[in-house]
Amino acid sequence: MSDTTTVSVRILDKEYQVSCRQDEVDALTSSARYLDQQMRQIRESGKVFGLDRIAVMAALNLANELLEKRHAVEHVQSEADTMVRQLSDRITHALAEHKQLV
């Protein structure tokens, strides 16, 4: 028995059959809905014509969105690392002072 299944998704009124693992079905359908929304917005703007151009613009927009979020996560991770390092230094210092008192 295979762990994969075929899912039907609709993007800009075209149906696509996509294989994925059973545990990825919800994520796939959610991704397809999001892509469909993005492509519809681009098409409705009236500035981009042709399915291939709409798809490329949507891909560029989504890639940009992904990179912005990655940058934000990296920034938060860097700040968290700094805070953990500072806290560790304070704990080390406090323990050293405590040992001197004892």
Backbone hydrogen bonds, N-H to C=O, Kabsch-Sander energy under -0.5 kcal/mol:
donor,donor_aa,acceptor,acceptor_aa,energy
5,T,20,C,-3.1
7,V,5,T,-0.5
7,V,18,V,-3.5
9,V,7,V,-0.6
9,V,16,Y,-2.8
11,I,9,V,-0.5
11,I,14,K,-2.7
14,K,11,I,-1.5
16,Y,9,V,-3.1
18,V,7,V,-3.0
18,V,16,Y,-0.6
20,C,5,T,-2.6
22,Q,3,D,-2.5
24,E,21,R,-1.9
25,V,22,Q,-1.2
28,L,24,E,-2.6
29,T,25,V,-2.7
30,S,26,D,-2.2
31,S,27,A,-2.5
32,A,28,L,-2.6
33,R,29,T,-2.2
34,Y,30,S,-2.3
35,L,31,S,-2.8
36,D,32,A,-2.6
37,Q,33,R,-2.4
38,Q,34,Y,-2.4
39,M,35,L,-2.9
40,R,36,D,-2.4
41,Q,37,Q,-2.3
42,I,38,Q,-2.0
43,R,39,M,-2.6
44,E,40,R,-3.0
45,S,41,Q,-1.2
46,G,42,I,-0.6
46,G,43,R,-1.2
47,K,42,I,-0.6
48,V,42,I,-0.6
54,I,50,G,-2.5
55,A,51,L,-2.6
56,V,52,D,-2.2
57,M,53,R,-2.5
58,A,54,I,-2.6
59,A,55,A,-2.6
60,L,56,V,-2.6
61,N,57,M,-2.6
62,L,58,A,-2.8
63,A,59,A,-2.7
64,N,60,L,-2.5
65,E,61,N,-2.4
66,L,62,L,-2.5
67,L,63,A,-2.5
68,E,64,N,-2.4
69,K,65,E,-2.1
70,R,66,L,-2.6
71,H,67,L,-2.4
72,A,68,E,-2.2
73,V,69,K,-2.5
74,E,70,R,-2.8
75,H,71,H,-2.3
76,V,72,A,-2.4
77,Q,73,V,-2.9
78,S,74,E,-2.5
79,E,75,H,-2.3
80,A,76,V,-2.6
81,D,77,Q,-2.7
82,T,78,S,-2.2
83,M,79,E,-2.4
84,V,80,A,-2.6
85,R,81,D,-2.6
86,Q,82,T,-2.5
87,L,83,M,-2.5
88,S,84,V,-2.7
89,D,85,R,-2.4
90,R,86,Q,-2.3
91,I,87,L,-2.4
92,T,88,S,-2.7
93,H,89,D,-2.6
94,A,90,R,-2.7
95,L,91,I,-2.7
96,A,92,T,-2.2
97,E,93,H,-2.3
98,H,94,A,-2.2
99,K,95,L,-2.3
100,Q,96,A,-1.6
101,L,97,E,-1.5
102,V,98,H,-1.4
